[in-house]
Each structure stands twice: as C-alpha cells, then as structure tokens.
Amino acid sequence: MGLISFLAIGLVAGWLAGQIMKGKGFGLVGNIVVGVIGAVLGGLLFGLLGLSATGTIGSLVTATVGAVVLLAAVARLKKA
C-alpha cells in the first residue's frame, strides 16, 4: 500500500473513530496519527483473534477498530 493511501486510510479511520467515540478526535494531524497507530493496533488485534481483512475496505475497518480501541484506552487513562 502506498504512503498516500496509508495516510488517507489513517485519516478516515481516525475521523470515524472520533465520531464513534463522541467527539474524541484530535484534529487533522491527530486523527491521522490515531488512525495510523490504530491500523497497527487493529492489525495486531485482528491477528490475535484469527481474523483477516483484505482490500481498502478491510484496511479501513481494521484501522477504525484499532483507533476506537486506542481512543477508548486514552479516555480511560485520562479518567484515572
């Protein structure tokens, strides 16, 4: 996957995660970072669960799930 595609998926995944988590987004650059880290985290989680996702939509779903988990963890740590 090209760098531009990876960043675009990261941006969309970060934005979607912010919407799912009720406004917990971090702006354009922050959403890209959350989405990219979420893509890595989602890939690890999917691998542990024995799931696989292929194609652009699969990458977006994986990244979004990872970004939601990341935002939930950050929100939980902020409360503690």
Protein Blocks (a to p, Z undefined) as FASTA:
>chain_A
ZZklmmmmmmmmmmmmmmmnnopagbjklmmmmmmmmmmmmmmmmmmnopacedjklmmm
mmmmmmmmmmmmmmmmmmZZ
